[in-house]
C-alpha cells in the first residue's frame, strides 16, 4: 500500500513538473521579444534533465526525489518597467496554485496600480500565459492614466531643473558682484623671486616646476642644467606657495637669492603689475644668456644678477 501511494505521489509530481515545463515553452513562444520573458535557466535545465532520467529507468527502481529539485520560476514583462513573477511549487498545477507578485523598476515614473486582487481571483482557473496576458491587458487599460502621470512627473522635473538653474544663475551673479566689490577695495600685491639651484635635471622635478607654476599663475622662466635658475612672479601668496612646494622636492641646493614685492593701488588689476610674460617657459642648459636678456628687457636685470650673488649697492649721499 505504501509503495502504491508513493508511486501515485511520484506520478503526480512528475506530471506537474512536465506541465510546468510545457507552460514555460508556451510562455517563450508568446512572450518572445528580448528581455520579455526571463527564466531561471539552471533550475529549468535541472528539472528537465531529472525528468528525462526518470523516464528512462524502470519506475519501480526508485522513488522520484523531488525534494532536491529547485522550484521553477519565471518573470514576464507586462509593461515598460513592470514584471509579473511566478514561483511554482512542485505540485502545481494539479494540487497547488502559482505564487505570483508584481514588481516595478526603481526608475519607473509612476506608481504601480494595485490589481493583484484581480489576478488572485483568476489564479486558480488560468494558466501562466493567461495570467500574464491578463496582467498585461490590465496595464494597457491604465495606459492613459500612466501617460498622464509620466507627463506630470516630467513637467515637475523640468520645472525643478529650471528653478535650480535660476538659483545657480542668481548665485553666480551674486558671487561675481561680491568679487567685483572685493577687487575694488583690495590692494594687489605681486612678488618676484630669483631661485638658485645646484642643478635642475630630473624630469619629474622639471615637470612639477612647470605644472605648479601653471596652477598658481606664476609667470617666468626655468633655466635647467648646471646651475638651475628660476625667475618668476605672481600673486604674493601664490609665489610663496610655489616656493614651499619646490622645497619639498629635496634639492642638493635650492636658495631664494633675490625677491621683490610690489604693491599696486586699490582696485588695480594685479596682472597689470607683471613684468614677465604670464606663462612659464623652460630654457635649455645653455639658456642663461637668454634668461639674462629677458630679465634685462623688462627692467629685472638686478633680480637676475642675484642668482650670481651680485646685489645692487644702496645709493650713498
Residue frames as qw, qx, qy, qz and C-alpha x, y, z in Angstrom:
[[0.000, 0.885, 0.465, 0.000, 0.00, 0.00, 0.00],
 [0.304, -0.794, 0.109, 0.515, 2.81, 2.41, 0.88],
 [0.411, -0.147, 0.603, 0.667, 4.55, 1.60, -2.40],
 [0.219, 0.605, 0.675, 0.361, 1.36, 2.21, -4.35],
 [0.125, -0.934, -0.270, 0.198, 0.78, 5.56, -2.56],
 [0.387, -0.605, 0.321, 0.617, 4.38, 6.61, -3.17],
 [0.391, 0.154, 0.683, 0.597, 4.06, 5.71, -6.83],
 [0.107, 0.814, 0.548, 0.160, 0.91, 7.82, -7.11],
 [0.251, -0.889, -0.024, 0.382, 2.69, 10.74, -5.47],
 [0.438, -0.324, 0.516, 0.661, 5.66, 10.36, -7.79],
 [0.323, 0.448, 0.692, 0.465, 3.37, 10.29, -10.79],
 [0.023, -0.925, -0.371, 0.075, 1.62, 13.49, -9.63],
 [0.322, -0.770, 0.202, 0.512, 4.91, 15.36, -9.18],
 [0.432, -0.074, 0.647, 0.624, 6.28, 14.12, -12.49],
 [0.230, 0.670, 0.641, 0.296, 3.06, 15.16, -14.24],
 [0.134, -0.941, -0.201, 0.235, 3.15, 18.58, -12.56],
 [0.376, -0.603, 0.373, 0.596, 6.77, 19.25, -13.44],
 [0.410, 0.198, 0.702, 0.548, 6.19, 18.13, -17.01],
 [0.125, 0.825, 0.523, 0.174, 3.25, 20.50, -17.36],
 [0.269, -0.863, 0.008, 0.428, 5.29, 23.31, -15.81],
 [0.402, -0.304, 0.547, 0.669, 7.97, 22.87, -18.45],
 [0.285, 0.502, 0.703, 0.415, 5.28, 22.80, -21.13],
 [0.038, -0.931, -0.349, 0.104, 3.84, 26.07, -19.82],
 [0.357, -0.683, 0.255, 0.584, 7.30, 27.61, -19.86],
 [0.402, 0.068, 0.668, 0.622, 7.66, 26.62, -23.50],
 [0.138, 0.760, 0.589, 0.239, 4.35, 28.31, -24.31],
 [0.235, -0.894, -0.100, 0.369, 5.44, 31.44, -22.41],
 [0.428, -0.389, 0.455, 0.677, 8.60, 31.57, -24.52],
 [0.297, 0.354, 0.696, 0.550, 6.52, 31.43, -27.71],
 [0.026, -0.867, -0.489, -0.095, 4.03, 34.10, -26.63],
 [0.213, -0.961, 0.103, 0.145, 6.47, 36.50, -24.97],
 [0.887, 0.173, 0.153, 0.399, 9.35, 36.15, -27.41],
 [0.253, 0.901, -0.120, 0.331, 10.79, 39.68, -27.51],
 [0.579, 0.242, -0.515, 0.584, 14.29, 40.09, -25.95],
 [0.067, 0.130, -0.539, 0.830, 14.00, 40.56, -22.17],
 [0.560, -0.260, -0.200, -0.760, 10.26, 39.94, -22.24],
 [0.923, -0.293, -0.101, -0.227, 10.35, 36.53, -20.56],
 [0.185, 0.634, -0.689, 0.298, 13.18, 35.54, -18.18],
 [0.922, -0.250, -0.266, -0.131, 13.59, 32.06, -16.65],
 [0.476, -0.654, 0.588, -0.026, 15.87, 30.55, -14.05],
 [0.706, 0.468, -0.474, -0.241, 17.62, 28.54, -16.74],
 [0.116, 0.389, -0.880, 0.247, 19.73, 26.47, -14.33],
 [0.482, 0.031, 0.695, -0.532, 16.67, 25.25, -12.44],
 [0.751, 0.418, -0.005, -0.511, 14.77, 24.67, -15.66],
 [0.544, 0.497, -0.667, -0.114, 17.57, 22.57, -17.18],
 [0.079, -0.271, 0.890, -0.358, 17.99, 20.54, -13.98],
 [0.632, 0.173, 0.510, -0.557, 14.28, 19.67, -13.80],
 [0.738, 0.493, -0.238, -0.394, 14.22, 18.76, -17.48],
 [0.367, 0.467, -0.803, 0.048, 17.28, 16.51, -17.12],
 [0.290, -0.142, 0.822, -0.469, 15.84, 14.81, -13.99],
 [0.741, 0.297, 0.280, -0.533, 12.54, 14.06, -15.74],
 [0.650, 0.532, -0.484, -0.245, 14.41, 12.67, -18.73],
 [0.129, 0.379, -0.888, 0.227, 16.48, 10.40, -16.48],
 [0.499, 0.017, 0.659, -0.562, 13.35, 9.24, -14.64],
 [0.776, 0.392, 0.018, -0.494, 11.58, 8.32, -17.87],
 [0.569, 0.526, -0.622, -0.112, 14.49, 6.17, -19.00],
 [0.083, 0.249, -0.909, 0.324, 14.57, 3.88, -15.93],
 [0.419, -0.403, -0.799, -0.152, 12.04, 1.38, -14.53],
 [0.304, -0.640, 0.028, -0.705, 9.76, 3.33, -12.23],
 [0.859, -0.469, -0.182, -0.098, 9.96, 0.58, -9.66],
 [0.704, 0.263, -0.366, 0.548, 13.72, 1.05, -9.34],
 [0.311, -0.190, -0.429, 0.826, 13.49, 4.04, -7.00],
 [0.038, 0.825, 0.518, -0.221, 11.14, 6.79, -5.95],
 [0.361, 0.685, 0.160, 0.612, 11.20, 10.18, -7.64],
 [0.486, -0.456, -0.327, 0.670, 13.18, 12.52, -5.37],
 [0.171, 0.803, 0.318, 0.475, 11.58, 15.93, -5.93],
 [0.461, -0.854, -0.140, 0.195, 12.80, 17.46, -2.66],
 [0.592, -0.356, 0.258, 0.676, 16.28, 18.01, -4.09],
 [0.367, 0.489, 0.477, 0.631, 14.91, 19.86, -7.11],
 [0.064, -0.185, -0.159, 0.968, 14.64, 23.67, -7.12],
 [0.343, 0.675, 0.558, -0.340, 11.33, 25.42, -7.60],
 [0.415, 0.366, 0.473, 0.686, 10.81, 26.73, -11.12],
 [0.024, -0.753, -0.283, 0.593, 10.36, 30.46, -11.53],
 [0.399, 0.400, 0.459, 0.686, 9.89, 32.97, -14.34],
 [0.026, 0.637, 0.267, -0.723, 9.24, 36.68, -14.73],
 [0.381, 0.530, 0.601, 0.461, 7.33, 38.24, -17.62],
 [0.088, -0.195, -0.024, 0.977, 7.45, 41.89, -18.64],
 [0.167, 0.636, 0.753, 0.005, 3.88, 43.10, -18.86],
 [0.118, 0.976, 0.174, 0.062, 4.62, 46.82, -19.26],
 [0.475, 0.636, -0.292, 0.533, 7.59, 49.11, -19.56],
 [0.041, 0.469, -0.586, 0.659, 9.43, 48.64, -16.26],
 [0.683, -0.223, 0.369, -0.590, 6.79, 46.27, -14.81],
 [0.371, 0.214, -0.895, -0.127, 7.06, 42.48, -14.38],
 [0.837, -0.311, 0.083, -0.443, 4.93, 39.68, -13.02],
 [0.070, 0.459, -0.875, 0.139, 6.91, 36.99, -11.18],
 [0.899, -0.139, -0.185, -0.373, 5.74, 33.38, -10.91],
 [0.066, -0.443, 0.865, -0.228, 7.11, 30.80, -8.44],
 [0.800, -0.021, -0.391, -0.455, 5.81, 27.26, -8.87],
 [0.617, -0.388, 0.630, -0.267, 5.52, 24.56, -6.21],
 [0.072, -0.244, 0.928, 0.272, 6.38, 21.04, -7.33],
 [0.234, 0.367, 0.897, -0.071, 2.70, 20.03, -7.28],
 [0.361, 0.619, 0.058, -0.695, 1.48, 22.95, -9.47],
 [0.337, -0.178, -0.063, -0.922, -0.86, 22.90, -11.36],
 [0.532, -0.257, -0.770, -0.240, -2.68, 19.75, -10.16],
 [0.571, -0.538, -0.578, 0.224, -2.60, 20.41, -6.41],
 [0.364, -0.559, -0.177, 0.724, -1.33, 23.98, -5.96],
 [0.320, 0.919, 0.226, 0.041, -1.69, 27.47, -7.37],
 [0.615, 0.383, -0.104, 0.682, 1.21, 29.57, -8.65],
 [0.373, -0.716, -0.227, 0.544, 2.69, 32.14, -6.28],
 [0.446, 0.590, 0.265, 0.618, 2.85, 35.46, -8.12],
 [0.283, -0.727, -0.198, 0.593, 3.93, 39.03, -7.38],
 [0.428, 0.845, 0.176, 0.270, 4.23, 42.27, -9.30],
 [0.589, -0.456, 0.050, 0.665, 7.49, 44.21, -9.43],
 [0.315, 0.935, 0.137, 0.089, 8.49, 47.59, -10.79],
 [0.672, 0.265, -0.144, 0.677, 11.89, 49.02, -11.71],
 [0.395, -0.534, -0.331, 0.670, 13.29, 51.66, -9.39],
 [0.128, -0.212, 0.198, 0.948, 13.31, 54.36, -12.09],
 [0.038, 0.553, 0.762, 0.334, 9.66, 53.98, -13.09],
 [0.001, -0.158, 0.049, -0.986, 7.87, 57.32, -13.23],
 [0.599, -0.323, -0.216, -0.700, 4.50, 56.05, -11.95],
 [0.424, -0.256, 0.736, -0.463, 3.03, 54.10, -9.07],
 [0.172, -0.002, -0.944, -0.282, 2.10, 50.53, -9.94],
 [0.627, -0.245, -0.132, -0.727, -1.70, 50.07, -9.93],
 [0.326, -0.203, 0.847, -0.368, -2.92, 47.62, -7.30],
 [0.765, 0.150, -0.252, -0.574, -4.54, 44.88, -9.37],
 [0.108, 0.267, -0.948, 0.135, -3.12, 41.82, -7.60],
 [0.482, 0.141, 0.678, -0.537, -6.60, 41.06, -6.13],
 [0.697, 0.466, -0.111, -0.533, -7.97, 40.91, -9.69],
 [0.476, 0.443, -0.752, -0.105, -5.33, 38.35, -10.66],
 [0.179, -0.190, 0.875, -0.408, -5.85, 36.41, -7.43],
 [0.690, 0.233, 0.366, -0.580, -9.45, 35.76, -8.46],
 [0.769, 0.507, -0.251, -0.299, -8.20, 34.18, -11.71],
 [0.018, -0.631, 0.776, -0.016, -5.19, 32.28, -10.45],
 [0.559, -0.082, 0.801, -0.200, -6.99, 29.00, -9.90],
 [0.710, 0.500, 0.466, -0.170, -8.56, 28.89, -13.36],
 [0.502, 0.845, -0.162, -0.084, -5.94, 30.36, -15.69],
 [0.890, 0.087, -0.029, 0.446, -2.57, 29.16, -16.96],
 [0.471, -0.495, 0.036, 0.729, 0.61, 31.20, -16.54],
 [0.239, 0.189, 0.475, 0.825, 0.24, 32.58, -20.07],
 [0.171, -0.717, -0.568, -0.366, -3.35, 33.62, -19.40],
 [0.463, -0.758, -0.280, 0.364, -2.39, 35.28, -16.10],
 [0.427, -0.288, 0.208, 0.832, 0.47, 37.19, -17.73],
 [0.093, 0.373, 0.550, 0.741, -1.77, 38.30, -20.60],
 [0.304, -0.786, -0.534, -0.065, -4.46, 39.29, -18.11],
 [0.464, -0.645, -0.108, 0.597, -1.94, 41.41, -16.22],
 [0.324, -0.039, 0.381, 0.865, -0.68, 42.98, -19.45],
 [0.044, -0.604, -0.607, -0.514, -4.21, 43.87, -20.54],
 [0.379, -0.811, -0.397, 0.202, -4.89, 45.50, -17.18],
 [0.427, -0.465, 0.101, 0.769, -1.74, 47.62, -17.51],
 [0.201, 0.210, 0.536, 0.793, -2.71, 48.63, -21.06],
 [0.170, -0.758, -0.593, -0.210, -6.13, 49.70, -19.80],
 [0.411, -0.797, -0.175, 0.406, -4.27, 52.07, -17.46],
 [0.617, 0.227, 0.224, 0.719, -2.18, 53.49, -20.35],
 [0.055, 0.783, 0.214, 0.582, -3.88, 56.91, -20.46],
 [0.564, -0.822, -0.057, -0.056, -3.61, 57.32, -16.69],
 [0.796, -0.308, 0.147, 0.501, 0.03, 56.22, -16.68],
 [0.488, 0.454, 0.233, 0.708, 0.87, 58.55, -19.59],
 [0.170, -0.878, -0.149, -0.422, -0.71, 61.46, -17.73],
 [0.715, -0.678, 0.038, 0.168, 1.28, 60.61, -14.59],
 [0.750, -0.020, 0.208, 0.627, 4.53, 60.37, -16.56],
 [0.275, 0.671, 0.231, 0.648, 3.83, 63.68, -18.33],
 [0.393, -0.887, -0.083, -0.228, 3.10, 65.38, -15.00],
 [0.789, -0.483, 0.117, 0.361, 6.28, 63.95, -13.44],
 [0.633, 0.260, 0.234, 0.690, 8.30, 65.13, -16.45],
 [0.026, 0.827, 0.184, 0.531, 6.79, 68.61, -16.21],
 [0.591, -0.807, 0.003, -0.016, 7.58, 68.76, -12.49],
 [0.809, -0.215, 0.174, 0.519, 11.14, 67.60, -13.14],
 [0.452, 0.509, 0.226, 0.697, 11.65, 70.23, -15.85],
 [0.221, -0.889, -0.122, -0.383, 10.24, 72.93, -13.55],
 [0.739, -0.639, 0.072, 0.202, 12.57, 71.81, -10.76],
 [0.731, 0.061, 0.214, 0.645, 15.56, 71.85, -13.12],
 [0.203, 0.726, 0.209, 0.623, 14.57, 75.34, -14.27],
 [0.468, -0.867, -0.062, -0.159, 14.25, 76.52, -10.68],
 [0.798, -0.422, 0.147, 0.404, 17.67, 75.11, -9.80],
 [0.591, 0.355, 0.236, 0.685, 19.21, 76.70, -12.91],
 [0.044, -0.855, -0.146, -0.495, 17.75, 80.09, -11.94],
 [0.656, -0.751, 0.036, 0.062, 19.07, 79.69, -8.39],
 [0.795, -0.116, 0.197, 0.562, 22.52, 78.81, -9.75],
 [0.376, 0.606, 0.218, 0.666, 22.47, 81.85, -12.05],
 [0.310, -0.896, -0.082, -0.305, 21.48, 84.10, -9.15],
 [0.783, -0.554, 0.103, 0.264, 24.24, 82.64, -7.01],
 [0.709, 0.140, 0.219, 0.656, 26.88, 83.08, -9.71],
 [0.138, 0.778, 0.177, 0.587, 25.76, 86.69, -10.28],
 [0.533, -0.839, -0.015, -0.104, 25.98, 87.34, -6.55],
 [0.817, -0.323, 0.168, 0.447, 29.47, 85.84, -6.37],
 [0.545, 0.442, 0.224, 0.676, 30.60, 87.87, -9.39],
 [0.116, -0.875, -0.109, -0.458, 29.29, 91.06, -7.78],
 [0.714, -0.691, 0.055, 0.101, 30.95, 90.12, -4.50],
 [0.785, -0.049, 0.192, 0.587, 34.28, 89.53, -6.22],
 [0.315, 0.676, 0.193, 0.638, 33.96, 92.83, -8.06],
 [0.374, -0.888, -0.038, -0.265, 33.35, 94.63, -4.77],
 [0.814, -0.479, 0.129, 0.302, 36.25, 92.87, -3.10],
 [0.693, 0.259, 0.206, 0.640, 38.54, 93.72, -6.01],
 [0.098, 0.831, 0.146, 0.528, 37.57, 97.39, -5.85],
 [0.462, -0.838, 0.155, -0.245, 38.64, 97.55, -2.20],
 [0.913, -0.263, 0.167, 0.265, 41.67, 95.27, -2.43],
 [0.066, 0.868, -0.446, -0.211, 45.26, 96.36, -2.95],
 [0.961, 0.247, -0.116, 0.050, 47.03, 93.84, -5.24],
 [0.353, -0.759, 0.537, 0.103, 50.48, 92.65, -4.20],
 [0.893, 0.405, -0.196, 0.007, 52.84, 90.83, -6.56],
 [0.582, -0.652, 0.457, 0.166, 56.08, 89.06, -5.66],
 [0.715, 0.602, -0.355, -0.006, 59.07, 88.28, -7.84],
 [0.739, -0.538, 0.398, 0.077, 61.74, 85.76, -6.93],
 [0.541, 0.616, -0.571, -0.041, 65.06, 84.53, -8.26],
 [0.866, -0.368, 0.312, -0.131, 65.80, 80.98, -7.09],
 [0.266, 0.651, -0.707, -0.080, 69.20, 79.34, -7.47],
 [0.970, -0.122, 0.153, -0.145, 69.64, 75.54, -7.73],
 [0.454, -0.492, 0.671, 0.319, 72.82, 73.48, -7.83],
 [0.046, 0.098, -0.792, -0.601, 71.18, 71.83, -10.83],
 [0.684, 0.270, 0.317, -0.599, 67.78, 71.13, -12.39],
 [0.136, 0.340, -0.847, -0.386, 67.94, 67.84, -14.25],
 [0.224, 0.176, 0.947, -0.152, 65.38, 65.24, -13.11],
 [0.152, -0.283, -0.628, -0.709, 62.41, 65.06, -15.49],
 [0.342, -0.614, -0.709, 0.059, 59.97, 64.68, -12.57],
 [0.286, -0.563, -0.255, 0.732, 61.20, 67.89, -10.93],
 [0.049, -0.079, 0.390, 0.916, 61.10, 69.76, -14.24],
 [0.213, -0.463, -0.760, -0.404, 57.50, 68.57, -14.67],
 [0.337, -0.688, -0.565, 0.307, 56.45, 69.91, -11.25],
 [0.248, -0.340, 0.019, 0.907, 58.23, 73.22, -11.85],
 [0.105, -0.100, -0.518, -0.843, 56.09, 73.81, -14.92],
 [0.336, -0.489, -0.770, -0.236, 52.85, 72.29, -13.63],
 [0.349, -0.603, -0.512, 0.502, 52.82, 74.14, -10.29],
 [0.130, -0.227, 0.109, 0.959, 53.67, 77.43, -11.98],
 [0.220, -0.262, -0.621, -0.706, 50.64, 76.98, -14.23],
 [0.401, -0.552, -0.730, 0.043, 48.38, 76.01, -11.32],
 [0.379, -0.632, -0.352, 0.577, 49.45, 79.02, -9.24],
 [0.309, 0.917, 0.207, 0.146, 49.53, 81.63, -12.05],
 [0.466, -0.693, 0.292, 0.466, 53.26, 82.13, -11.64],
 [0.681, 0.730, 0.015, 0.060, 54.86, 83.52, -14.81],
 [0.237, -0.832, 0.473, 0.166, 58.53, 83.46, -15.75],
 [0.649, 0.541, -0.532, -0.057, 61.37, 81.14, -16.68],
 [0.831, -0.432, 0.350, 0.014, 63.16, 77.99, -15.54],
 [0.435, 0.695, -0.569, -0.058, 66.73, 77.51, -16.80],
 [0.971, -0.224, 0.066, -0.058, 67.63, 73.86, -16.40],
 [0.759, 0.423, -0.325, 0.374, 71.05, 72.21, -16.16],
 [0.682, -0.436, -0.226, 0.541, 74.04, 73.34, -14.02],
 [0.103, 0.159, 0.735, -0.652, 73.26, 75.64, -12.34],
 [0.026, -0.593, -0.751, -0.289, 69.47, 75.86, -12.38],
 [0.021, -0.130, -0.211, 0.969, 67.74, 79.23, -12.09],
 [0.007, 0.660, 0.733, 0.165, 64.07, 80.16, -11.77],
 [0.003, -0.087, -0.109, 0.990, 62.88, 83.72, -12.17],
 [0.142, -0.501, -0.802, -0.293, 59.15, 84.04, -11.56],
 [0.136, -0.031, 0.263, -0.955, 56.40, 86.37, -10.43],
 [0.352, -0.432, -0.742, -0.373, 52.77, 86.19, -9.39],
 [0.517, -0.719, -0.109, -0.452, 50.34, 86.96, -6.57],
 [0.041, -0.639, 0.653, -0.405, 52.39, 87.04, -3.38],
 [0.725, -0.236, 0.533, -0.368, 50.54, 84.17, -1.68],
 [0.928, 0.358, 0.010, -0.103, 50.83, 82.06, -4.85],
 [0.482, 0.671, -0.506, 0.248, 54.55, 82.65, -5.18],
 [0.326, -0.528, 0.660, -0.423, 55.09, 81.78, -1.52],
 [0.883, 0.005, 0.377, -0.281, 53.15, 78.53, -2.07],
 [0.795, 0.564, -0.223, 0.015, 55.16, 77.83, -5.22],
 [0.177, 0.662, -0.648, 0.333, 58.44, 78.17, -3.32],
 [0.601, -0.342, 0.591, -0.416, 57.11, 75.99, -0.50],
 [0.945, 0.217, 0.155, -0.190, 56.19, 73.20, -2.91],
 [0.634, 0.643, -0.404, 0.148, 59.57, 73.35, -4.66],
 [0.144, -0.630, 0.663, -0.377, 61.34, 73.00, -1.35],
 [0.833, -0.151, 0.416, -0.332, 59.57, 69.68, -0.80],
 [0.873, 0.452, -0.165, -0.075, 61.40, 68.13, -3.77],
 [0.792, -0.488, 0.266, 0.253, 64.69, 67.72, -1.83],
 [0.568, 0.787, -0.171, 0.169, 67.25, 69.55, -3.91],
 [0.767, 0.000, -0.236, 0.597, 71.02, 69.31, -3.46],
 [0.221, -0.289, -0.207, 0.908, 70.87, 73.10, -3.15],
 [0.028, 0.701, 0.549, 0.455, 67.96, 75.49, -3.50],
 [0.297, -0.410, -0.316, 0.802, 68.19, 79.10, -2.36],
 [0.171, 0.892, 0.391, 0.151, 65.93, 82.10, -2.90],
 [0.575, -0.110, -0.021, 0.811, 68.64, 84.69, -3.64],
 [0.004, -0.001, 0.085, 0.996, 66.51, 87.60, -4.75],
 [0.006, 0.605, 0.796, 0.009, 62.98, 88.82, -4.32],
 [0.048, -0.110, -0.049, -0.992, 60.85, 91.87, -4.92],
 [0.032, 0.578, 0.786, -0.218, 57.43, 92.74, -3.55],
 [0.003, 0.124, 0.254, 0.959, 55.38, 95.32, -5.45],
 [0.118, 0.518, 0.715, -0.454, 52.15, 96.79, -4.14],
 [0.117, 0.437, 0.540, 0.710, 49.57, 98.25, -6.51],
 [0.221, -0.095, 0.192, -0.951, 46.75, 100.69, -5.86],
 [0.436, 0.229, 0.716, -0.495, 43.25, 99.94, -4.62],
 [0.684, 0.543, 0.303, -0.383, 41.19, 98.29, -7.32],
 [0.249, 0.671, -0.585, -0.381, 44.14, 97.86, -9.69],
 [0.963, 0.183, -0.134, -0.149, 44.31, 94.66, -11.78],
 [0.694, -0.552, 0.418, 0.196, 47.09, 92.50, -10.37],
 [0.809, 0.259, 0.375, 0.371, 48.18, 91.39, -13.85],
 [0.308, 0.918, 0.017, 0.250, 48.97, 94.98, -14.74],
 [0.413, -0.828, 0.378, 0.019, 51.82, 94.76, -12.22],
 [0.903, -0.034, 0.348, 0.249, 53.50, 91.89, -14.05],
 [0.084, 0.789, -0.448, -0.412, 56.72, 92.45, -15.99],
 [0.200, -0.223, 0.918, 0.259, 57.44, 88.88, -17.05],
 [0.480, -0.028, -0.586, -0.652, 55.19, 87.09, -19.52],
 [0.715, -0.281, 0.201, -0.608, 52.14, 85.37, -17.99],
 [0.967, 0.059, -0.229, -0.091, 53.13, 81.83, -18.97],
 [0.576, -0.647, 0.489, 0.099, 56.10, 79.80, -17.75],
 [0.731, 0.611, -0.298, -0.058, 58.92, 78.80, -20.09],
 [0.844, -0.384, 0.283, 0.248, 61.68, 76.22, -19.69],
 [0.322, 0.853, -0.396, -0.111, 65.09, 77.26, -21.05],
 [0.930, 0.174, -0.282, 0.159, 67.82, 74.77, -22.01],
 [0.764, -0.449, -0.075, 0.458, 71.10, 74.29, -20.09],
 [0.479, 0.043, 0.168, 0.861, 72.79, 76.88, -22.34],
 [0.006, -0.749, -0.492, -0.443, 69.95, 79.37, -21.89],
 [0.425, -0.562, -0.337, 0.625, 71.49, 81.57, -19.18],
 [0.167, -0.107, 0.216, 0.956, 72.14, 84.41, -21.64],
 [0.203, -0.446, -0.643, -0.589, 68.57, 84.15, -22.91],
 [0.437, -0.673, -0.569, 0.177, 67.29, 84.45, -19.34],
 [0.368, -0.407, -0.107, 0.829, 69.52, 87.45, -18.70],
 [0.034, 0.119, 0.421, 0.899, 68.29, 89.20, -21.86],
 [0.308, -0.573, -0.679, -0.341, 64.64, 88.50, -20.99],
 [0.445, -0.662, -0.436, 0.417, 65.07, 89.98, -17.50],
 [0.306, -0.256, 0.093, 0.912, 67.05, 92.96, -18.80],
 [0.003, -0.334, -0.578, -0.744, 64.35, 93.73, -21.36],
 [0.397, -0.699, -0.500, -0.322, 61.71, 94.26, -18.65],
 [0.111, -0.751, 0.287, -0.584, 63.94, 96.02, -16.13],
 [0.860, -0.471, 0.100, -0.171, 64.64, 92.99, -13.93],
 [0.655, 0.512, -0.480, 0.279, 68.36, 92.63, -14.57],
 [0.120, -0.555, 0.608, -0.555, 69.21, 93.26, -10.91],
 [0.836, -0.186, 0.304, -0.416, 66.84, 90.48, -9.86],
 [0.926, 0.320, -0.198, 0.015, 68.53, 88.09, -12.29],
 [0.384, 0.629, -0.542, 0.404, 72.02, 89.01, -11.06],
 [0.554, -0.534, 0.459, -0.445, 71.14, 87.89, -7.54],
 [0.995, 0.060, -0.034, -0.071, 71.41, 84.32, -8.86],
 [0.725, 0.392, -0.306, 0.476, 75.17, 85.03, -9.15],
 [0.560, -0.600, -0.329, 0.466, 75.20, 86.71, -5.74],
 [0.280, 0.171, 0.112, 0.938, 75.55, 90.12, -7.39],
 [0.130, -0.758, -0.605, 0.205, 73.46, 92.57, -5.46],
 [0.197, 0.764, 0.130, 0.601, 72.86, 96.27, -6.18],
 [0.418, -0.122, -0.445, 0.782, 74.54, 98.65, -3.78],
 [0.085, -0.849, -0.491, 0.176, 72.43, 101.20, -1.92],
 [0.321, 0.736, 0.048, 0.594, 72.91, 104.79, -3.02],
 [0.542, -0.460, -0.331, 0.621, 75.04, 106.85, -0.66],
 [0.098, 0.961, 0.173, 0.194, 74.62, 110.56, -0.20]]
